[in-house]
Amino acid sequence: MSFVVVKFPECREVFIDNRNEGDNVDAESRLRPLLVNAGWHTFRLGGPADFTPVAQTVDVPEVPMLAPFSVVFTKRV
């Protein structure tokens, strides 16, 4: 098992392999670690399409919750 945080400057739904895994942040706007199996996964965000890339397929390494793997989306201006 592994942990991932999805970085984006706003609260957004996170879809991993087309399955909704909840929001990228918790109620206090802190990044929320998401539990996934290590290996290849496709990440995308919900909400307005004001970010890049549209989706990311990455090889998630096995990492602990205290040092989660980061997947970063950038807000388009």
Secondary structure, DSSP 8 states (H G I E B T S, - for coil): -EEEEEE-SS--EEEETTEEEEESB-TTS-B--EEE-SEEEEEEE-SSS-EESSEEEEEE----TTS-EEEE-EE--
